């Protein structure tokens, strides 16, 4: 799947069936359901999930919690806009899942 296809799927009623839970969480969050996205990601422990978890807490405004999850992801606290970071994460996950 390409980034453009994933982004255009945000207009659909549900996330694409062929994406894993980490991308599904980003899709859910982009459609305005932060809690739903957090429920998908909260029990996952790999670095990709930690990155999404960090992004979610940054978006929530909980920078202390976000910093913890960025550390778990092996990343620095992002200085990008939230929209830019969302795009960076989606693109990175799509490349790694290809």
C-alpha positions in Angstrom: 0.0 0.0 0.0 1.2 3.5 -0.7 1.0 6.5 1.5 -1.5 8.2 -0.8 -3.8 5.1 -0.7 -3.6 4.9 3.0 -4.3 8.6 3.4 -7.2 8.5 1.0 -8.6 5.5 3.0 -9.3 8.0 5.9 -12.5 8.8 4.0 -13.7 5.2 4.3 -15.8 3.8 7.1 -13.0 1.5 8.4 -9.3 1.1 8.1 -7.9 -1.0 5.2 -8.1 -4.7 6.0 -4.5 -5.3 4.9 -2.8 -3.1 7.5 -1.6 -4.3 10.8 -2.6 -2.9 14.2 0.0 -0.2 14.4 -1.2 1.5 11.1 -4.8 0.7 12.2 -4.2 2.8 15.3 -2.9 5.7 13.3 -5.9 5.4 11.0 -8.3 5.4 14.0 -6.6 8.4 15.5 -6.6 10.4 12.2 -10.4 9.8 12.2 -10.8 11.5 15.6 -10.8 8.6 18.0 -7.7 9.0 20.2 -9.0 6.6 22.8 -9.7 3.9 20.2 -6.2 4.3 18.8 -4.7 4.1 22.3 -6.7 0.9 23.0 -5.2 -0.7 19.9 -1.6 0.2 20.7 -1.4 0.2 24.5 -0.5 -3.5 25.0 2.0 -3.7 22.1 5.7 -3.4 22.9 7.7 -3.4 19.7 9.5 -0.2 18.6 6.9 0.6 15.9 4.1 0.5 18.4 6.2 2.5 20.9 6.6 5.2 18.3 2.9 5.4 17.6 2.3 5.3 21.4 4.7 8.3 21.8 3.0 10.2 19.0 -0.4 9.6 20.6 0.7 10.9 24.0 2.4 13.9 22.4 -0.8 14.7 20.6 -2.7 14.3 23.9 -0.2 16.9 25.4 1.3 14.4 27.9 5.0 15.1 27.0 6.4 13.2 30.0 4.6 10.0 28.9 5.4 10.7 25.2 9.1 11.0 26.1 9.0 7.6 27.8 7.5 6.0 24.7 9.9 7.8 22.3 12.7 6.3 24.4 11.2 2.9 24.1 11.0 3.4 20.4 14.7 4.5 20.3 13.8 8.0 19.1 14.1 11.5 20.3 11.0 13.6 21.2 9.7 14.8 17.8 10.0 18.5 17.0 7.9 18.1 13.8 4.3 19.3 13.7 1.9 16.5 14.7 0.6 16.2 11.1 4.2 15.9 9.8 5.1 13.3 12.4 1.9 11.3 11.6 3.0 11.3 7.9 6.5 10.3 8.8 5.3 7.4 11.0 2.9 6.1 8.3 5.5 6.3 5.6 8.0 4.5 7.7 5.6 1.8 8.7 4.4 1.3 5.1 8.0 0.9 4.0 8.8 -1.6 6.8 5.7 -3.7 6.0 6.4 -3.9 2.3 
